[in-house]
Amino acid sequence: MSNAVRIHHFAKSGHAHRALVFAKLAGIAHEAVPVNLAAGAHKSPEFLEMNPNGQVPVLEDGGVIVSDSNAILVYLARTYAPDWMPTTAIGEAEVQRWFTLAAGDIAFGSCAARLITVFGAPLDADFAAATAAKAMQKLEQGLEGRDWLVGDRPTIADVATYSYTAHAPEGNVSLDPYPNVRAWIARFEALPGFEAMPTTAVGLAAE
């Protein structure tokens, strides 16, 4: 393996932020490689050779290439930061459950809502808002009486669900009704090594 992994990213991508913030939180040596999406760099032959889907993030670790943000979290945790991934069957199952939320209701909810306001994506704002509310309710319930989503310390489940949840107001999704979620966001952002994703003054974040 190389001394530092390379993470190909776009600064305002929550999916890419998952990979970058985890590397920082876990103290994993890495190089952040920006990808110019506006110029179509993610559709270049060189990039498509790494990820045929033409999406960020992509991780390079020597001869290993991993795409998909949640897959990158698993790889980094298993390889460099095992404390962030539970070793029990029930612990792993719980992580997978929250990964499903990240790839489902969060992706089609707060992520989609933010794509509309930040990037002008032609998506259904009402559907995104309703789906975001479902995701927030699941997080609010899952955090009742606990600090973290799985076990008694932060795991990659928290990393996978954080970015688009914290930036939901940019997509006109309010965090006000969810005190457990807001407290969890504050705890996550207080972790040593945390680095925020750039904010965009749109939606509720413009107020």
LINUR-V756800 format. One record per helix or strand of 3 or more residues. SS is the DSSP state (2 for helix, 1 for strand). FROM is the first residue (numbers start at 0). LEN is the number of residues. Records with the same first field share a line. If there is no record, write none. Layout:
SS = FROM-LEN, FROM-LEN
//
This chain:
1 = 4-5, 29-5, 57-4, 63-4
2 = 13-12, 40-3, 44-6, 68-12, 81-3, 88-31, 124-18, 155-11, 167-4, 178-11, 202-4
//
